Amino acid sequence: MRKTWGIIALFALILGALCGGVPATASSEGAPPIEQTVELQVTVEKWAKMSALESMELDLAQPGTRRETSQKITVATNTKVRVTVSDPTLSLIEEDAAALGFKAADDLPLKYGVGFRGPITSSMNGVKEYEVEAGTEDTRELVFWAEWLDSDNWYRLVAGKYKGSVTVTVAAIN
């Protein structure tokens, strides 16, 4: 009986070795690789950059004087943008205390404005807006001009320093 159990144990070992070896052989020889495709996407946001702008000043010495000053403005953008400048307003800030805050109104002998002048701008005073294409850098002039009209009411423009501002805006075009 002992001999029978020994033979049964030997067959069990042989059978176990054969069964255990088959899956190992199959996995190393015939199993296909596992592949999967992964979609990729990068989103680049709209972005524009404008050069730093400085204060602009003019002196008008007498009626009939027209002066202008300008500075370069550069806009670089990765999307189509519109560059605009707001309308300026000027108010008296010093000299005659009674006239402080006096606004340069339309009926006074002072005309002034701010605009952009570029390669194809024919207007002496510039334009109020322009567009820059995506992937480009554009340089123009920001022009500030003022004229003290030599008219019958030239004296209505109170002497002193006038101060104001404009806003230059760069906005994406949808």
Disulfide bonds with the S-S distance in Angstrom:
none
